[in-house]
């Protein structure tokens, strides 16, 4: 039974992660609010001294906590997604944590949706699409907003700590998740992730063998009109989506 610290456990994905991982692992939480039945340290990610004790004795960190919309303003995005993420990695390195799973976002490439054929795909104009050249992890990031830009920065932080501190770090570029757990428009159909599929990717990342200290993977459900490739996640993580935005 490994000891896993989850940041943002009270969030949408965090709740599903808890339900799955609590069966076989010893969980703790770093959260702004209580998580019933789970040892929790209450702290803001931009307060390093407050969050540091949460990492002692931990084998793996699953870093979920983030602000996910530009509506909160740049200061909040900076404090949580950039400064907070750096603090998480610094605390993990200082505590001797061996593995970190960072939930990045497919939004790191969402700017490609302004170009064809991706523009037609997310608009649902499928008759205009004859072929989908899938975007994979080798292609340049292209964030469409500040939130997405902070996730690009988070990946850069993750890569730096992986090699400087000899930590295994996996960045998962997850797609659209929601409380209703289904896609409700054409754009969501193309980037849908069921919570079950996200949790599967996180669970497989706990023990995945990497060729290098750091790697990044797109994670999506099995969407007919998905434009991000999940082939590397299949090959390296053994990820196999169970759900589909088409449903």
Secondary structure, DSSP 8 states (H G I E B T S, - for coil): --EEEEETTTSHHHHHHHHHHTTTSEEEEEESS--TTSEEEE--TT-HHHHGGGGTT-SEEEE------GGG-HHHHIIIIIIIHHHHHHHHHHHT--EEEEEEEGGGGGGGGGSTTHHHHHHT-GGG-S----B-TTS----SSHHHHHHHHHHHHHHHHHHHTT-EEEEEEE-B--TT-S--SHHHHHHB--HHHHHHHHHHHTT---SSSEEEEEE----TT--B--HHIIIII-------TT-
